[in-house]
């Protein structure tokens, strides 16, 4: 349980109020007892509000070429957005010919996206990764065929020129100019009048499409998710109710999460704008060569809320654990640490809590939520203390969660103003995504943290699409088992993929923690490559012994790990094995490493079976 300063919880979080209805079919319908109430019709209403109320407050900031921060106030950004909107309007863009953005996070990216919203035009926000590699051109072509953008903005036009020549030869191309507000390609457009821009904005409303975001496409071609103004703004209004401190303390954020994903683009970006916060764009990433940029940014700016994915927190931990001044600077103002994308492994959560306690004497709440690109992004969120890393929280105001019995689990479905109207130009996929009552089928399973206590939250119980049956017909909960294995063999497992579909036994493909393995081997690791470290027999023995102790506590085949292999190469982003948000894609790894799956069952390391007396001791521990 997190330890917080006296009175902090009451200041941060609204009381939990969950209403539960049981249907005749045994389904549970969960709603929040907090009323959503009215909310602004459009996100840009907030830009206009803050530009008038706090014109000089920093809204967006990024590092310039010289490393210094370029800061733009709310007044600056509103002026830039209106100027850009006036030059976009004559181009005849629409939902059928949206603005395409193939760019990393940046001030120009943000202002163009908001300028499109000013004139009622969606921004189709596309991962630059699709354009940087010829192997991804097929998916890029699919996205452009689906979205048909009339204008494309690229922050690195030279790097993706070949891709755009192939997929969008006729689209007008825009590029960044030398100052934050300048966009090359628009300077010769005769701007529309302020009255014309105002009329275009007046014609927009809650159902206007603001964005097209694209699913990762790891198991097929990406789908275009329609994001309306209603979806985005209702989400932020719900947060204003359950996290009321945001209404009086505008957030300060240092954030790297990509805007072509709903977590970075809707949770983080929209939150700063809605609550009048300051958003410092972090061009770092939780990768060995880029985490230093994130640390440098956090040395400059103390965030008041911090969002990241588990691998991001894990990348920060060595700095938080070894640099007291940095740790104190990071934790001193933060109200909570938010985890999303995947459940945080217990060892990471424990180290994070220990680092906070050492630095500032208390642990800020470590919380999370549940949602998807299709819910912009929240459908549930935590606004209470919880010891569970996999807790998704409770329904946000205005949203209903249906829990449907499905093969011994409770499948989660969502209905509310936060849910998409459908996939862009894919009616069959849209129809398949909703049930007969209009609930979006999010494909997650959940269970209560405590039976008959919905107020303690819904625990993530795996992806219904990831879970599988052994040859015995026994269902395996992939998400829970993965976390259990990482925790059991800490610190040697960085991540793991569960195998066993249609087989007799559960196996693991393990991505090792190379740093921990080197430390364990000591002098024996000198001169060895990372691959040799990964496959060192002493490390396999350590992992096997830890998993044997874990197995001794298990009662059935659905949770016992029988075999494993330690993989000598890390997950490959080019094969979608690791996403832009930094978490493991189980399906993609299983597909890309089919030979390794076979290796698990032909020559994998067998987890030792403890003697009966040792098993009893382990089971009672």
Secondary structure, DSSP 8 states (H G I E B T S, - for coil): -----TTHHHHH-----EEEEE-TTS-EEEEESS------SSTHHHHHHHHHHSTTSEEEEEE-TTS-EEEEEHHHHHHHHHHHHHHHHTTT--STT-EEEE--S-HHHHHHHHHHHHTT--EEEE-THHHH-GGGHHHHHHHHHHH--SEEEETTTTTTHHHHHHH-TTSEEEEE-SSTT-EETSTTS----HHHHHHHHHT--TTSEEEEEE---TTSS--EEEEEHHHHHHHHHHHHHHSGGGGTS--EEEE---TTSHIIIIIIHHHHHHTT-EEEE----SSTTTHHHHHHHHHH---SEEEE-HHHHHHHHHHHHH-HHHHHHHHSS-SEEEE-SS---HHHHHHHHHHHHHHHSS--EEE-EEEEGGGTEEEEE--S--S-TTB--EE-TT-EEEEEEETTEEEEEEESTTS-S-BTT-HHHHHHHB-TTS-EEEEEEEEESSTT-GGG-EEEEEETTT-EE-TTS-EE-HHHHHHHHHHHTTTTEEEEEEE-TTSSSEEEEEEE-HHHHHHHHGGGGTT--HHHHHT-HHHHHHHHHHHHHHHHT--STTS-EEEEEEESS---GGGTSB-TTS-B-HHHHHHHTHHHHHHHHHH-EE-----HHHHHHHHH-
